[in-house]
C-alpha cells in the first residue's frame, strides 16, 4: 500500500508589531531584523572604517553634534599590535634592502619579497618555539663602561622582578611589601598601593590569622597581554592587580602556606601558583575563578616557569623537578643529582630546561632523559675579595664556618633565559651574573661573560629583544635571612647586552 501523503498544517502568521491585540504582537522576536535595528542605531556603537572619518577635522563636529577629535583615546591592545607589526615589517624590509646593497646583486622585486618572507617566517618560528634563535653568538664583549646600574631602589631586599611581553615595563617587589612598576627606558616608577583590610575582605580575601596581615611579597607574574599583575607572599593569598590603574581587583585564597612562586601561561589568562604547602594551583585571571590543583611534590615548592601548550615546570625542596602537562593531566618527574638540591628552574624551549642548585651547579635537562644532560660544577666561584663582604648568620660562638660562607655565596638562586633562544643567565651571591650559551642538540652549556653585581641575586629577567638584563638584588636571600652582603644595595639593576646587527 502506498504511503498516504502528509497533510500540510498551516500555521498562523505572527501579527505585525504595529497592530494591536495580545499574543506575540508586542514581542520583538516577531519583528523583522530591519525593524528591530531601526531606531536603535543611534544608541548602538557601530564600527566604521577610517574612510568614514576622512575629511572630519580634528576638533570638528560630526553629524550628531558631538565634538570629534577633542581628545585622543588611549591606544588599544589591537592597535598596538598592528603598529608594532608595521614597524617590524618596515625594519625587516630595510634590512633586506641593506643586505642586497651589501652583496651588490641585481635582484628583482619578487626576489626581494621572498627574502622579506623568509625573515618573517624565521622570526615567527622562533617566537612560536619551533625554532631556537641563535642569539648567544651575537653577544659582544661588554664595554669597560658597561655595568649594572640601579634602576629602582627598595628599602629591603628585592624578591622578584618581571618584565612585560614587549619589555617596556618592569615590576618588582621586596620584603617590605612594596610593589613598584617602572619604565625601562626612563626609570620612572610608580607604587602599587595596598587597599584597606575591609577592601581586601570585600575582594574575597580571608581575614588574617594574626592581628595584622603580612604584606611581604615573595613572587610576581605579569600576564602576556599586560593587563594583570599577580603577587603572592606570606599572607597565603594570590593578589590580582590591574596594571593600567594599579588597583587591587581580586584575592585568591586556597593555599595553606606562603606563596613562593607565580607564573602566567603564555598568551593566556591562566595563572599558576606554588606554595610552601606543597600544592600547585591553577586559576583564571579573566574569569576570577579557581580551576585545578596539582599534587606531586613532597616538600615546599620553590620556583616555577610556564610555557605554551599548557606546560608548567616546578622545583621543590624534595630535590625533584616536575614537568606538568595540564591538558593530558600527566607529569614527568626529574630527580636532582645526589649532591644537589634544586632551587630554581626555567624553560629554554619545550624540550630543554635549565636549573640552579644550592651546591653551586647549573644543570641542563632534556625532556628525553630523567638525568641532566650536562652539569656545570661551581658555576659561580667565590672570589677571595668577596669573602669578607658576607655575614653568615649560622656562626657558632662568633666563628665563621668557611664552608658555610662559600656555600652561601655560590648558591645559584636565579636562572633566566631569553625564551626560544640559546641565551640564558644565572645569578648567585658571589658578586656576578653570568651569561651562558646553550649549545644545540643538548650538547652542553658554554660560559659567555661575567657581569659584576654585588648582593644576593634573587630574580633575573632577560628582555624579549635580548638587549638588556634586569636583576632583583638585595642584601639577603629571597626566602630567608641566613646570609647578608653588607656592600649590596636593595633594588633593581639593569645591564645592557650588546648584540651584533641582525642580518
N, C-alpha and C positions, 0 to 999 in steps of 0.2 A: 504494500500500500504506500502510495506517495505521501511524503510528509505534508501536513497542512501548512499553508503559508501563514506566517505570523502576522498578527494584526498590528498596525501602527497605532500607537496610543498618542493622541495629540495632547501635548502639554500646553497649559495656558501660558501665554506670553506675559512677562512681567510688565506691570504698569509703569508708565513713564513717571519719573520723579516730579514732572511738572503737574501731573494730575493729582487730584485729591484722593481720599479714601485711605483705608488701612492697608494691612499686608506689607508687601515689600516696596510700596511706593516711595517711602522716605528712606529706604535703606540704600546707602551709597554703593553697596555691592552690585545693585542692578543698574547703576549708571554706566554709560559707556565711558571708555578711557578719556576721550577728549573732554567730556563733561565733568569728570572728576577733577581733572587738572585745570579746567577753566576757572579762573577766579582765584586759584591758589598760586598762580605763577609768580605773583609779586611777592608772596611771603616766603617762597622756597628759594634756597640758594642754588642758582643754576650756573654751572661751569661754562665759561665761554672761552673761545680761542683768543690768543693775543691779538689777532687781527681785528676783533671786535673793539678793542680798546685803542686802536691806532687812530690818530687824529684828535684824541682827547687830551688836552693839555694838562700837565701836572698841576694840580691845584684847581682844575676846572670843575664844572658842574655837569653831571650826567642827566639822562632823561628823567629820572625820578627825583631830580632836585637835590641829590646827595652830592656832597663835595668829594671829588675824586683826587687821589694822589696827595691828599693832605699829609698823610703820614705813612711812610713805607712800613709794610708788615715785616715781621721777623722772618728770615729765610727758613722755609720748612725743610724737613729731612729729605724729601724727594727732590726739591730744588737744589739742595746742596749736593746730592749725588750726581745730578745732571751737570752742575757746574764743575765738579771735580772730574767727571768723566771727560768733559770737553777740554779741560786743562791738560789732562793726561794724554788725550788724543793729539792735542797740539804739540805737546812735548815730544811724543813718540814720532810724530811726523817730522819735526825739526831734527831729531836725532837721526832719522833715516836719511834725510837730505844731507846732513853733515857727513854721514858715512859715504854717501855717493860722491860728495865733493872730494873727500879724502882719497877715495880709491880712484878718482878721475876716470870714471867709466860713464859712457853714454848709455843711459838706461831710459826706457820709455816710461810713461805714466803707469802702465799696467804692472811692470816690474817693481816700481816704487810702491805701488799699493800692496803688492804681495809682501814686500819687506815690512811694511807697517802692520799687516795682518799677522805676520809671523811673530813680531814683537808682542802684539796684543795677546796672541794665543799663548805665548810662553808665559806672560805675566798672569794670565787667567789660570793656567795650570799651576803656577807657583802659589797663587793666592788660595786656590781650592785644595792645596795639599797633595795633589797628584804628582807634582814635580818639585824637587828641592832646589831652592835658589842658591846659586854659588856666590855667597856674599863674603865669606871669610877670605877668599883670595884677593878681594878688592880692598881689604882693610889696610890702611897705610900706617906707617910708624908715627906715633903721636909726636907732635912738635914739642920742643922743650917748654914752651909757654902753656901748652895744654895741661890742664889739671882739673880735678874735681872742684867745682865752685858751689858754695852753699846757696841754693835757690830759695829755700824756705826754712826758717828756724822754728824749732819747737822747744818747749820748756823741758820736756822729758824725752827719753829715747823714742825714736820713730819705730813703730811696729809693722807698718805696711805702707806700700806705695802702689798705685795703679795708674795706668795711662788709658785715655780714651782710644777708640779704634783708629782715629786719624792722628793720634799722638799730639794734639794741640793743647789738650787739657790734662792736668795731673791731679791726683788725690793722695793725701797722706793722712795718717793717724798716729797717735802717740799714746803713751801710757797714762797721760793726764786726761784722756778722753776727748782731746781736741781733734776735730776732723777739718782739714783745710783743702780747699780747691784752688788750684793755681794755674796760671797761664805759663806754658813752657817758654815762650819767647820773651815775654816781658817780666815774668816772675811775680806779677800782681796776684795776690792771694786774697781769698775770702773764706771766712769761717762758717761752718755749719753750727747753728745754734740749737742746743737741745731744748725740746719743749718741756713744759712743767710736768710734774708727776701725774696730775689729773689728765693732761692731754695724752700722755703715753698710755695710760689705762684706757682712755677712750679709743686709742688706736690698737686695742687688743693686746696690750702688754699686761702681764700678770703683776700684781703688787710685789714689791721687793721683799726678800726674806728678812733683811735687816732693816734698821731704821732708815737708811739712805741707800738708794740704788747706785751700784757701781757703774761709772761711765767709762771705765778703762776699755779701750778698743784694741783688739788683737788682730783683726783681719778686715780687709776691704776687697770689694769687687765692683766693677762698673760694667753695665750691660753693653752689648755691641752697638746698639743704636744710640748710646749716650744719654738715655732718659733716666735710668735708675742707678743709684749707688747703694750698695748693701754694706752694712757694717755689723760686726759682731765682737763680743768680748766677754767680760767677766759676769755680766748680768744674765747670761744664758739666753739671750734673745737675739734674733736677727732683726736689725732695723733697716727699713727701706726708706730711701730719701729720693726726692725729686731733684734732679740735677739742675734743672732750669731755675727753680725757685729756691733751692737749698732748704726745703722744708721736709719735715718728717711726715710720712704718709701712712706707714704701717709697721707693726711689730709682729714678728712670727715667734711663737713660743712652742716648745715641744722638746727641746734639749734639756737634759738634767745636769749638764756641766758647762763650763765656759766654752764659747765658740772660738775655735782655734784657727779655722780656715774657711774661706768662701770662694766660690767660682761661678761665673755665669757661663752657660753654654754659648758657643759661637753662633752668632746670628739667630739667637732665640732669647726668650724671656725666662727660660728655666734657670733656676738658681739652686746651687748645691752648697750644703753647709756640713762641716765636720766639727766634732766636739770631743771634749775630754770624756764624755760618757760612752765613747766607742762607736756611736751611731753616725751615719751619714744620711741626711735628709734632703729630699728634693721638693722644691717649691716652684710656684709660677708667679713671677712678679707682676705680670699683666693682670691676671685674674685674682691675685692676692690669696692664693689657695695652697694648701699642703697637698702634695702629690704622692710621695712614696718615701719609704725608709729602707736603707740598705744596711744589712748586717754582715759582718765577716771579720772585722778587726777585733783583737783580744785585748787591746790597750788603747791609750789615748791617741786619737787621730791628730796629726801634727800639721800637714800641708796637703794641698790638692791642686790639681790643674785639670781644666776641661778642654775638650776639643770637639770638632764637628762629629756628626754621626752618633751623637749622644754617648761619647766616650768620656770616662772620668778616671783620673789617676790619683791614688791616695797613698800616703805612707803614715805609719803609726809607730808607737814605741814598742810594738810587738815584733819589730825587726822584719816587717813584711811590707810589700807594696802590692796593691790590688789594682787591676785594670777592670773597671766596671763597664759592661756592655748593657746599657739601660734597656733598649727595646727587647733584646734577647733574654733579659733577666738572668744573665750569667756573669761570671767574673773569672779572671786569670790571676793566679797567685804567684808572686815572685818573692824569694827569700834573700835577705841580705847576706853578704859574706860573713864568715864565722866571727871575725873580729870587729865588725861594724854594726852600727845601729843607724838606720836611715833617718835623716832629719828633714830633707826637702826633696822635691821632685818637680819635673816639668816634662811636657811633651816636646819633642823635636818635630815629629810628624806622627802620623797614625801608626807607624811601625817601629819607632825608636823613642826611647825616653832617657832622661838624664837625672841622676840623683846625687845628693851630697850626704856625707856621713859624719858622725861625731869622732871618727878616728882620723879625720883629715883627708879622706879619699873621695874621689869622684868616680861614679860608675856609669858606664854606657850600657843600656839594655836594648834588646831586640824582642819583638813580640814572638819570635820563633824559638827563644831559649828562656829557660827559667833562671839561669845564672847570668851575671853580667858578661857581656862580650868583651869588655875592656875596662880596666881599672887603673886610675892614676893615683898612686900612693903619695901621701904627703903633698897634696895639690897646693896647699898654702903653707909653705915652710915658714917657720918663725925666724925672724931676723933678730940678731943679738941686741940691736939698739932698741927693739920693741919690748924686751923682757921687763925692763923697769917701768914701762908705761901701764902695766896691768896690775890691778889689785885683785887678788884672789880671796874671796870670802870664805873659802874652805880651809883656811890656815888652821893649824893646830899649834896653840901656845905661841902665836905670832911668828911661826916659822913657815916660809913659803915652801910648798912642795913643787920642785921643778917639773915633775911630770904633769901636775895639775895645771900649771901655768902654760906649758906647751900645749896641752890638750885644749885649754880654753881658747887660746889664740888661733889654733889651726882647725878648730871645729867649723866645718862647712855649713853655714847657716842659711845660705840662699843660692839658688841657681835659677837662671832665666835664659830662654832662647829668644831669638827673633824667629817667630813661628814660621815654619815652612822653609827655613834656610839652614845653612850649615854653621851659623854663628851662634855662640852661647857665652854666658858669663857666669862666674861664681864669686861668692864673697865669704869672708871669714873675718876674724878679728886680728889678723896678722899684719894689718896695715896696707892691704892692697886688694883690688878687684882684678880678677884675671879674665881675659878673653880667650876663648877656645874655638878651634876649628874642628867640626865633626866630619871625619873622613867618610866618603861614600861607602855603601855596602858594609856598614858596621866594621870598618877596618880599624877604627880607633879614634883617639882624641889627640889633637895637636895643639900645644900652647901657642898663643899669638903674642899678646903683650900684657904687661902688668901696669895697672893704673893705681897710683898711690892714693890711699884713703884710710885715715885713722878711725878706729872705733869698730863696734860690732855692726857688721853689715847685715841687717835684719830682713831686708827685702830689696829685690832688684827688678828692673823692667827695662827692656830694650825697645826703642821706638820702631814702629812698623817700617819706617824708611831705613832703619839701621844706622842713622846718622848721629844718634846720641844714646846715652845710657843714664838712667837715674837710679839712685841708691838711697834707701832709707837707712840712716845710720844713727847710732846712739852710743852712750857710754855703757849701756847694759844690754844683755841679750833680750830677745823678744819675749820669751816665756819664763824668765826667771831673773834672779839677781845674784847669780853665782860668780860673777866677774864684773870688773869695772875698768874701763880705759879712761884715765884721767885727762889725757890730752885731746880726747874726741869731742866733737860738737854734736848736739842733738838736732837733726834736721834732715832735709832732702838735698842731696848733692847731685849735680849734673855734670857729665863729661862728654865732649864731642867725640864722635868716631869719624875719622876722615876716610872717605872711600874714593876709589878711582872712578872716573866718569863712566856712567852706564852707557855702553855702546849697544 
